[in-house]
Amino acid sequence: MKRLIYLATACLLMQPCLAAQPDKINFAYKVAPLLGGPSYRIYIVRCSDGTKKELTSWDKSKKWCIGKESEKSCSDSQMKAATTACK
């Protein structure tokens, strides 16, 4: 019984280290608004836990945001944005 408790405790302590990581990033489509706004591209990130998240690429791929048209969590790096999206 003690072994089971130790094993469960070890798993709980290691959980933050085992956060999902991006496996694959694929281009989905380009959006060009009809009213003359800035165009952007949507990418799909497949995470190691099986979930899929969206990334939005702005300003000729200089700015990467999580989700569609999001200004909240953005990064200058595609990989940083994908890693944040998978967490």
ChimeraX commands (.cxc) that place a marker at each C-alpha (Angstrom):
marker #1 position 0.00,0.00,0.00 radius 0.5
marker #1 position 2.85,2.38,0.82 radius 0.5
marker #1 position 4.36,1.73,-2.60 radius 0.5
marker #1 position 1.13,2.74,-4.29 radius 0.5
marker #1 position 1.00,5.98,-2.31 radius 0.5
marker #1 position 4.63,6.77,-3.20 radius 0.5
marker #1 position 3.96,6.03,-6.87 radius 0.5
marker #1 position 0.86,8.25,-6.92 radius 0.5
marker #1 position 2.76,11.07,-5.20 radius 0.5
marker #1 position 5.63,10.79,-7.68 radius 0.5
marker #1 position 3.21,10.95,-10.61 radius 0.5
marker #1 position 1.57,14.08,-9.22 radius 0.5
marker #1 position 4.93,15.77,-8.69 radius 0.5
marker #1 position 6.08,14.96,-12.23 radius 0.5
marker #1 position 2.87,16.13,-13.90 radius 0.5
marker #1 position 4.02,19.72,-14.66 radius 0.5
marker #1 position 7.08,18.30,-16.45 radius 0.5
marker #1 position 4.87,16.17,-18.66 radius 0.5
marker #1 position 2.84,19.04,-20.14 radius 0.5
marker #1 position 1.73,18.64,-23.73 radius 0.5
marker #1 position 4.17,19.78,-26.40 radius 0.5
marker #1 position 3.51,20.75,-30.02 radius 0.5
marker #1 position 3.96,17.79,-32.40 radius 0.5
marker #1 position 3.05,19.26,-35.76 radius 0.5
marker #1 position 2.14,22.69,-37.14 radius 0.5
marker #1 position 0.18,22.79,-40.41 radius 0.5
marker #1 position -1.04,25.70,-42.51 radius 0.5
marker #1 position -4.86,25.73,-42.66 radius 0.5
marker #1 position -5.94,28.79,-44.69 radius 0.5
marker #1 position -5.38,32.48,-45.41 radius 0.5
marker #1 position -7.95,35.14,-44.52 radius 0.5
marker #1 position -8.17,38.36,-46.56 radius 0.5
marker #1 position -10.96,40.57,-45.15 radius 0.5
marker #1 position -13.26,42.18,-47.72 radius 0.5
marker #1 position -13.22,45.56,-45.99 radius 0.5
marker #1 position -9.48,46.06,-46.44 radius 0.5
marker #1 position -8.27,44.97,-43.01 radius 0.5
marker #1 position -4.97,43.18,-42.56 radius 0.5
marker #1 position -4.75,39.64,-43.91 radius 0.5
marker #1 position -3.66,36.79,-41.65 radius 0.5
marker #1 position -3.06,33.05,-41.79 radius 0.5
marker #1 position -4.46,30.26,-39.65 radius 0.5
marker #1 position -2.30,27.31,-38.62 radius 0.5
marker #1 position -3.37,24.17,-36.73 radius 0.5
marker #1 position -1.07,22.89,-33.97 radius 0.5
marker #1 position -1.35,19.23,-33.01 radius 0.5
marker #1 position -0.26,18.71,-29.40 radius 0.5
marker #1 position 1.28,15.57,-27.90 radius 0.5
marker #1 position -1.86,14.98,-25.80 radius 0.5
marker #1 position -3.98,14.69,-28.97 radius 0.5
marker #1 position -5.62,18.12,-28.84 radius 0.5
marker #1 position -5.57,20.61,-31.70 radius 0.5
marker #1 position -5.19,24.37,-31.27 radius 0.5
marker #1 position -5.25,27.29,-33.68 radius 0.5
marker #1 position -2.47,29.82,-34.22 radius 0.5
marker #1 position -2.88,33.06,-36.14 radius 0.5
marker #1 position 0.04,34.50,-38.07 radius 0.5
marker #1 position 0.07,38.30,-38.50 radius 0.5
marker #1 position 2.36,40.82,-40.15 radius 0.5
marker #1 position 4.03,38.42,-42.61 radius 0.5
marker #1 position 4.61,35.78,-39.89 radius 0.5
marker #1 position 6.33,38.21,-37.52 radius 0.5
marker #1 position 3.59,37.92,-34.88 radius 0.5
marker #1 position 2.00,34.64,-33.73 radius 0.5
marker #1 position -1.17,34.60,-31.62 radius 0.5
marker #1 position -3.15,31.80,-30.02 radius 0.5
marker #1 position -6.63,31.44,-31.50 radius 0.5
marker #1 position -8.29,33.39,-34.26 radius 0.5
marker #1 position -7.79,37.14,-34.38 radius 0.5
marker #1 position -6.48,37.14,-30.82 radius 0.5
marker #1 position -4.34,39.90,-29.44 radius 0.5
marker #1 position -4.14,38.48,-25.90 radius 0.5
marker #1 position -1.38,35.88,-26.06 radius 0.5
marker #1 position 1.02,36.64,-28.86 radius 0.5
marker #1 position 4.68,35.92,-29.46 radius 0.5
marker #1 position 7.37,36.76,-31.98 radius 0.5
marker #1 position 8.17,33.05,-32.34 radius 0.5
marker #1 position 5.95,30.38,-33.88 radius 0.5
marker #1 position 7.36,27.71,-31.55 radius 0.5
marker #1 position 6.80,29.78,-28.37 radius 0.5
marker #1 position 3.18,30.44,-29.37 radius 0.5
marker #1 position 2.62,26.75,-30.20 radius 0.5
marker #1 position 4.14,25.62,-26.89 radius 0.5
marker #1 position 1.97,28.08,-24.95 radius 0.5
marker #1 position -1.14,26.92,-26.84 radius 0.5
marker #1 position -0.49,23.28,-25.95 radius 0.5
marker #1 position -0.01,23.91,-22.20 radius 0.5
marker link #1:1,2 radius 0.2
marker link #1:2,3 radius 0.2
marker link #1:3,4 radius 0.2
marker link #1:4,5 radius 0.2
marker link #1:5,6 radius 0.2
marker link #1:6,7 radius 0.2
marker link #1:7,8 radius 0.2
marker link #1:8,9 radius 0.2
marker link #1:9,10 radius 0.2
marker link #1:10,11 radius 0.2
marker link #1:11,12 radius 0.2
marker link #1:12,13 radius 0.2
marker link #1:13,14 radius 0.2
marker link #1:14,15 radius 0.2
marker link #1:15,16 radius 0.2
marker link #1:16,17 radius 0.2
marker link #1:17,18 radius 0.2
marker link #1:18,19 radius 0.2
marker link #1:19,20 radius 0.2
marker link #1:20,21 radius 0.2
marker link #1:21,22 radius 0.2
marker link #1:22,23 radius 0.2
marker link #1:23,24 radius 0.2
marker link #1:24,25 radius 0.2
marker link #1:25,26 radius 0.2
marker link #1:26,27 radius 0.2
marker link #1:27,28 radius 0.2
marker link #1:28,29 radius 0.2
marker link #1:29,30 radius 0.2
marker link #1:30,31 radius 0.2
marker link #1:31,32 radius 0.2
marker link #1:32,33 radius 0.2
marker link #1:33,34 radius 0.2
marker link #1:34,35 radius 0.2
marker link #1:35,36 radius 0.2
marker link #1:36,37 radius 0.2
marker link #1:37,38 radius 0.2
marker link #1:38,39 radius 0.2
marker link #1:39,40 radius 0.2
marker link #1:40,41 radius 0.2
marker link #1:41,42 radius 0.2
marker link #1:42,43 radius 0.2
marker link #1:43,44 radius 0.2
marker link #1:44,45 radius 0.2
marker link #1:45,46 radius 0.2
marker link #1:46,47 radius 0.2
marker link #1:47,48 radius 0.2
marker link #1:48,49 radius 0.2
marker link #1:49,50 radius 0.2
marker link #1:50,51 radius 0.2
marker link #1:51,52 radius 0.2
marker link #1:52,53 radius 0.2
marker link #1:53,54 radius 0.2
marker link #1:54,55 radius 0.2
marker link #1:55,56 radius 0.2
marker link #1:56,57 radius 0.2
marker link #1:57,58 radius 0.2
marker link #1:58,59 radius 0.2
marker link #1:59,60 radius 0.2
marker link #1:60,61 radius 0.2
marker link #1:61,62 radius 0.2
marker link #1:62,63 radius 0.2
marker link #1:63,64 radius 0.2
marker link #1:64,65 radius 0.2
marker link #1:65,66 radius 0.2
marker link #1:66,67 radius 0.2
marker link #1:67,68 radius 0.2
marker link #1:68,69 radius 0.2
marker link #1:69,70 radius 0.2
marker link #1:70,71 radius 0.2
marker link #1:71,72 radius 0.2
marker link #1:72,73 radius 0.2
marker link #1:73,74 radius 0.2
marker link #1:74,75 radius 0.2
marker link #1:75,76 radius 0.2
marker link #1:76,77 radius 0.2
marker link #1:77,78 radius 0.2
marker link #1:78,79 radius 0.2
marker link #1:79,80 radius 0.2
marker link #1:80,81 radius 0.2
marker link #1:81,82 radius 0.2
marker link #1:82,83 radius 0.2
marker link #1:83,84 radius 0.2
marker link #1:84,85 radius 0.2
marker link #1:85,86 radius 0.2
marker link #1:86,87 radius 0.2
view
